[in-house]
Amino acid sequence: MPTTQATYDDANLILRLFELRRDEKLRQAREWFAANFTAKTPQELMQIAPPGSQENAYVRMVVSYWEMAASLVTSGVLNQDLFFQSNGECLFVWERVRELVPGFRAVNKNPHSWHNLEIVGTAFVKWMESHGPEAYAGFQAMVHGTAAPRS
């Protein structure tokens, strides 16, 4: 992914992505996903979000939104550094689906499912670690509910 100076177009695209996230249905889907999505296998996915269910629609809505946003970064349309600075939710979603991806791809016979999300998620981890050696470990703990309680 190209590393260049962010432009006003990049900033406007980031703002547009935030506008899309304000959609009421997407907000509901994001809220459900953050609170409930824990699937690590296709079988677990079928249990918590069976086809035809509202939960399945929520998963598809959230993951496809971030796959689309990630594609803007992987294609060079959107500045990666600016994206990482303001879109931590993308890494949150990647962390939640990361273990599911290999099985999901196998079941669906599509090796490119969530490919952009994977590329951007992997780069996001490196970016985060370059900004603080323990930042990613702390982020992972928060995402998976294993963070130490605040005092």
N, C-alpha and C positions, 0 to 999 in steps of 0.2 A: 504494500500500500504506500502510495507516495507520501512523503513528508514535505509539506510546503507550508508557507505562511497562510493562515486562515484569511479569508476574504469576507467582504460584506455579504456576498452570496452564500457563503458557508453559514454565517450568522443568521441570515434570513431563513435558510433551510432548517437550522436548529430550531428557530422559533416556530416554523411551520410544523415540525415534528411535535413540538410541545402543544400546539393548537390541536393537532389530531388526538393527542392523549387526553384532551378535555372532553372528548365525546363521551356521553353518559354510559353507553354500553361498554365502551372500552375501559372506562373507569371501573365499572362493576367487574369486568373480567379481570382487570389488573388486581383489584382488591381480593377477589376470590383466589386468583393464582398465588398471590403472596401469602395468603392465610392457609391455603389448602393443598397446593401442589407439592407432592413428595414422591411421585412415581420415579422409580429407577429402572423399571423393566416395562416392556409392552403390556405384560399381564397386569401389573399394578396400574398402569394407565387405564386399561379397560375397566378396572374396578372403580377407580375414583372418577373417571370421565368416560362412561360408555358411549359408543356412537349414538347420535341422536339426542343426547342429553344436553342440558344447558351447560353443564360442566365441560363437556367436550367442546362445545362452541366457545367457551371461555378460553380453554387451552389453545385452540386453533387461532382465536383472535389475538391473544397475547403473543404467542410464539411467531405467528406470521407478521405481526406488526414489527417485532424486533428483527426478524429475518429481513424484512423490507428495509428497515432503517440501516441494518448492517450492510446490505447490498449497496447502499449509497456510499459507504466508506470503502468497501472492497473494490468498487468500480472507480474510485478516485473522484467521485462527484462531491463528496463531503470530506472536509479536513478531519483526519483521524484524531489529532491531538485535541481539537476543539470538541469533537464528539465525545471523547473520553472525559473531558473536564465537566461535561454537563449531562451525561447520560449513564450514570451508574446503574440505573435500572436494567440496562441491557446486560451488564455483567451479572446482575442478580438473576435474570432469567436464564442466562447461559449456565450459571452455577446450578440452578434447579433442574435443567434438562440434560446437563453434560453426561451423566451416567446413563441416561435413557437413550441417548443418540445412537450408539452402535446397534442395539436391539431394535430400535424404531426403524433404522435404515434397513436392517436385515428383513424384518417382517414386511416392510413396504417395498422391498427390492429396489430401493432408490438410494444409491450411495451419496447423493447430493442433498438429501433432506437436511435442512437447517445448516447448510454448508457455510453460508455467509455469517451466520451467528457464531459458528465454531471458529472461523478465521478471526473475526473481530473479538470474540471472547478470549481467545488465546493471546492475541496482541494486547488486549486490555489488561490481562494479568501481568504481562511483561511491563507494560506502561506503569501500572500500579506499583509493582515491585521496584521499578526504577525511581519512584518518587518516595518510597518508604519501605525499608526491608521487611517490616512486619505488617504492612498495610493489607496485603492480600490475605494473609493468614487470619487477620482480624475480620476481614470482610467475609471470608468463608465461614468463620465461626458464627457471625451474625446471621448469614443466610440460612445456615443449617441449624440454628437454634442452640449452638453450643458456646456462645459468647459468655464470658465471665460476667456476673451481675455487677452493675455499677454500684459503687458505695456512696 
